[in-house]
Amino acid sequence: MHWAVQMLLILWPFFLIVGVFLCLHLITMCTGNSAPGWQLRCTECDRTRDAGEAGVTRIGAASIGKVTFGYCSECQGFRWIAIERKPNFEHASE
């Protein structure tokens, strides 16, 4: 088997993953806000921040009780950060 075909067989998962993230990045750039209606909340001090400002991308997302481990600038430490819908946010129908 030719070496170029072998390299393609080995590297196709990498190119697939890069392609998916590139598509998500382009969608985010075109839509402006990458996470409309979502916020991040520190589970210790309840400080909130807009998810789009924090660089979070949520495309077609829906969840109940989503948390991630992250840094809170208010607490000055690593905490569990809840990703949740903003209260009183009405989804704009297009």
C-alpha positions, -999 to 999 in steps of 0.1 A, spaced: 0 0 0 13 35 -9 25 56 20 1 84 13 -29 61 16 -15 47 49 -12 83 62 -47 91 51 -61 60 69 -42 69 101 -50 106 101 -87 107 89 -101 108 125 -80 139 133 -92 157 101 -128 148 110 -125 163 145 -108 194 132 -135 198 105 -163 196 131 -147 222 154 -140 244 124 -177 243 114 -188 251 149 -164 280 150 -178 294 117 -214 290 129 -205 309 161 -188 337 142 -218 341 119 -245 341 146 -227 366 169 -236 354 204 -225 318 208 -248 310 237 -279 332 237 -300 328 268 -274 308 287 -254 319 318 -226 305 340 -232 305 377 -206 297 404 -222 271 428 -203 286 458 -209 324 456 -237 325 429 -218 350 407 -233 348 372 -218 357 338 -231 355 303 -220 323 287 -212 339 253 -189 364 270 -171 335 287 -165 318 254 -190 290 258 -207 277 227 -241 261 229 -257 253 196 -291 236 198 -285 228 235 -309 218 261 -299 204 295 -310 202 331 -283 203 357 -252 208 335 -221 216 355 -184 219 347 -153 225 367 -139 260 362 -123 291 378 -144 317 396 -128 351 397 -151 361 427 -141 331 448 -105 332 436 -105 294 431 -117 264 411 -153 256 416 -182 237 401 -198 261 375 -234 256 365 -244 262 329 -281 272 330 -307 292 311 -310 328 320 -341 336 341 -369 353 321 -352 346 288 -376 343 259 -363 323 230 -366 344 198 -385 325 172 -374 332 136 
